[in-house]
Amino acid sequence: RNQQEWLQRIEDANPDVQALRKQLEAAQASVAQARSGHLPTLDFVAARQYQESDTNTTIGVAYHTNYYGVQLNVPLFSGGYVVAQTSQALAHEERVRQTLESNRRKTQAEGTRLFLAVEQGIEQVDALIQAVASAEQAVVGEKKGVQAGTRTFVDALDAERRLYEVKRDHAVAVYTLANNRLKFLALSGVVDLETVETVSVWLSAARL
């Protein structure tokens, strides 16, 4: 995945962002409901009437009458109530929208920071692996020089010191990379047992 795909996954996995998205949907529905107070309504009407005749010529005759129709209700302006309700709903929607956007930006910023930290950490670890190999060769060369009489024990000890420092820097870089990678994957919602085991192997290999 590229950076943008990871950031989108991080945003989708963030529980606060998801909750605020739901709140925004609810707020938008409230606005629509408040605005509907101005709109006319159309209802289906049905009725049934039963009547018995009580005249001398139609004794015992009953009538059943069914009525079907539609009823249109056109609300009149009701003292600004609908306007006030709509304004209140719109204000709430805007507050939720701003909170959502703020959380999205914070999440994106943290995701970007960790993404770049992981990329830079990988490059640093690779460079230090090469530095360790060079420092090890230098130690071997200094020891051979001591045996040949061209180098001193001080030179050999100095090479050993530089090797230890490079190994230390490599170990620190690996620990930092592992920490940032775990944080990044946790933010993305994809931390699993395999990820933890991989990081454990890194850390074991980086021990001085």
C-alpha positions as CSV (number, residue, x, y, z in Angstrom):
1,R,0.0,0.0,0.0
2,N,1.1,3.6,-0.6
3,Q,0.9,6.3,2.0
4,Q,-2.6,7.5,1.0
5,E,-4.1,4.1,1.2
6,W,-2.6,3.5,4.6
7,L,-3.9,6.9,5.8
8,Q,-7.4,6.0,4.6
9,R,-7.3,2.7,6.4
10,I,-6.1,4.5,9.6
11,E,-9.0,6.9,9.3
12,D,-11.5,4.1,8.7
13,A,-10.2,2.2,11.7
14,N,-10.3,5.1,14.1
15,P,-13.2,4.6,16.6
16,D,-13.6,8.3,17.3
17,V,-13.8,9.2,13.6
18,Q,-16.3,6.4,13.0
19,A,-18.5,7.5,16.0
20,L,-18.4,11.1,14.8
21,R,-19.4,10.1,11.3
22,K,-22.5,8.3,12.7
23,Q,-23.2,11.4,14.8
24,L,-23.0,13.6,11.6
25,E,-25.4,11.3,9.8
26,A,-27.8,11.6,12.7
27,A,-27.4,15.4,12.8
28,Q,-28.1,15.6,9.1
29,A,-31.2,13.6,9.5
30,S,-32.3,15.9,12.3
31,V,-31.9,18.9,10.0
32,A,-34.0,17.3,7.3
33,Q,-36.7,16.5,9.9
34,A,-36.7,20.0,11.2
35,R,-36.9,21.5,7.7
36,S,-39.8,19.2,6.9
37,G,-42.0,21.2,9.3
38,H,-42.6,23.7,6.4
39,L,-43.6,21.0,3.9
40,P,-47.1,19.9,3.1
41,T,-48.1,16.3,3.9
42,L,-50.3,14.0,1.9
43,D,-52.1,11.2,3.8
44,F,-54.2,8.3,2.6
45,V,-57.7,8.3,4.2
46,A,-60.0,5.3,4.5
47,A,-63.4,5.0,6.3
48,R,-66.3,2.6,6.5
49,Q,-69.8,3.4,7.5
50,Y,-72.6,1.0,8.6
51,Q,-76.3,2.1,8.6
52,E,-79.5,0.2,9.0
53,S,-82.8,1.4,7.5
54,D,-85.7,2.0,9.9
55,T,-88.5,2.8,7.4
56,N,-91.6,0.8,7.0
57,T,-90.7,-0.4,3.6
58,T,-87.0,-1.2,4.2
59,I,-87.0,-2.8,7.6
60,G,-83.9,-4.9,8.2
61,V,-82.0,-3.4,5.3
62,A,-78.4,-2.5,6.1
63,Y,-76.0,-0.3,4.2
64,H,-72.2,-0.5,4.2
65,T,-70.4,2.5,2.7
66,N,-66.6,2.6,2.2
67,Y,-64.7,5.8,1.6
68,Y,-61.2,6.2,0.2
69,G,-59.3,9.3,-0.6
70,V,-56.2,11.4,0.1
71,Q,-55.8,14.4,2.4
72,L,-53.4,17.2,1.8
73,N,-52.2,19.2,4.8
74,V,-50.5,22.5,4.2
75,P,-49.0,23.9,7.4
76,L,-49.1,27.6,8.0
77,F,-46.1,29.5,9.4
78,S,-46.2,28.8,13.1
79,G,-44.5,31.6,14.9
80,G,-40.9,30.8,13.9
81,Y,-40.9,27.4,15.6
82,V,-39.8,25.5,12.5
83,V,-37.2,28.1,11.7
84,A,-35.8,27.9,15.3
85,Q,-35.7,24.1,15.2
86,T,-34.0,24.1,11.9
87,S,-31.4,26.7,13.0
88,Q,-30.7,24.6,16.1
89,A,-30.3,21.4,14.1
90,L,-28.0,23.1,11.6
91,A,-25.8,24.5,14.4
92,H,-25.5,21.0,16.0
93,E,-24.7,19.6,12.6
94,E,-21.9,22.1,12.1
95,R,-20.4,21.4,15.5
96,V,-20.3,17.7,14.8
97,R,-18.8,18.4,11.4
98,Q,-16.1,20.5,12.8
99,T,-15.3,18.0,15.5
100,L,-15.1,15.2,12.9
101,E,-12.8,17.2,10.7
102,S,-10.5,18.1,13.7
103,N,-10.3,14.4,14.6
104,R,-9.7,13.4,11.0
105,R,-6.8,15.9,10.8
106,K,-5.2,14.7,14.0
107,T,-5.5,11.1,12.9
108,Q,-4.1,11.8,9.5
109,A,-1.2,13.8,11.0
110,E,-0.3,11.0,13.5
111,G,-0.6,8.4,10.7
112,T,1.7,10.5,8.4
113,R,4.2,11.0,11.2
114,L,4.4,7.3,11.9
115,F,4.5,6.3,8.2
116,L,7.5,8.6,7.6
117,A,9.1,7.4,10.8
118,V,8.9,3.8,9.7
119,E,10.2,4.6,6.2
120,Q,13.1,6.6,7.6
121,G,13.7,3.9,10.3
122,I,14.0,1.2,7.6
123,E,16.6,3.3,5.7
124,Q,18.5,4.0,8.9
125,V,18.6,0.3,9.9
126,D,19.8,-0.7,6.5
127,A,22.5,1.9,6.5
128,L,23.7,0.8,10.0
129,I,23.8,-2.9,8.9
130,Q,26.3,-1.8,6.3
131,A,28.1,0.3,9.0
132,V,28.4,-2.7,11.3
133,A,29.8,-4.9,8.5
134,S,32.4,-2.2,7.7
135,A,33.3,-1.8,11.4
136,E,33.7,-5.5,11.8
137,Q,36.1,-5.6,8.8
138,A,38.0,-2.7,10.3
139,V,38.5,-4.6,13.6
140,V,39.8,-7.6,11.6
141,G,42.1,-5.3,9.7
142,E,43.5,-3.6,12.8
143,K,44.1,-7.0,14.5
144,K,46.0,-8.2,11.5
145,G,47.9,-4.9,11.5
146,V,48.9,-5.5,15.2
147,Q,50.1,-9.0,14.3
148,A,52.1,-7.5,11.4
149,G,53.5,-4.8,13.6
150,T,52.0,-2.0,11.4
151,R,49.2,-1.1,13.9
152,T,49.2,-0.7,17.7
153,F,46.9,-2.2,20.3
154,V,45.4,1.3,20.8
155,D,44.4,1.3,17.1
156,A,42.8,-2.1,17.6
157,L,40.9,-1.0,20.7
158,D,39.7,2.1,19.0
159,A,38.3,-0.1,16.2
160,E,36.6,-2.3,18.7
161,R,35.1,0.8,20.3
162,R,33.8,2.1,17.0
163,L,32.3,-1.3,16.3
164,Y,30.5,-1.3,19.6
165,E,29.1,2.2,19.0
166,V,27.8,1.2,15.6
167,K,26.2,-1.9,17.0
168,R,24.6,0.2,19.7
169,D,23.3,2.7,17.2
170,H,21.9,-0.2,15.1
171,A,20.2,-1.8,18.1
172,V,18.6,1.6,19.1
173,A,17.5,2.1,15.5
174,V,15.8,-1.4,15.4
175,Y,14.0,-0.8,18.7
176,T,12.8,2.6,17.5
177,L,11.7,1.1,14.1
178,A,9.9,-1.8,15.8
179,N,8.1,0.6,18.2
180,N,7.0,3.0,15.4
181,R,5.9,0.1,13.2
182,L,3.7,-1.4,16.0
183,K,2.2,2.0,16.7
184,F,1.5,2.5,13.0
185,L,-0.1,-0.9,12.6
186,A,-2.1,-0.5,15.8
187,L,-3.4,2.8,14.4
188,S,-4.3,1.0,11.2
189,G,-6.1,-1.7,13.1
190,V,-4.0,-4.5,11.6
191,V,-1.8,-5.7,14.5
192,D,-1.9,-9.5,14.8
193,L,0.2,-12.4,16.2
194,E,2.3,-12.6,13.1
195,T,3.2,-8.9,13.4
196,V,4.2,-9.2,17.0
197,E,6.3,-12.3,16.2
198,T,8.1,-10.5,13.4
199,V,8.9,-7.6,15.7
200,S,10.2,-10.0,18.3
201,V,12.6,-11.5,15.8
202,W,13.9,-8.0,14.9
203,L,14.5,-7.2,18.6
204,S,16.2,-10.4,19.3
205,A,18.5,-9.9,16.3
206,A,19.4,-6.4,17.4
207,R,20.6,-7.3,20.9
208,L,24.2,-6.3,21.7
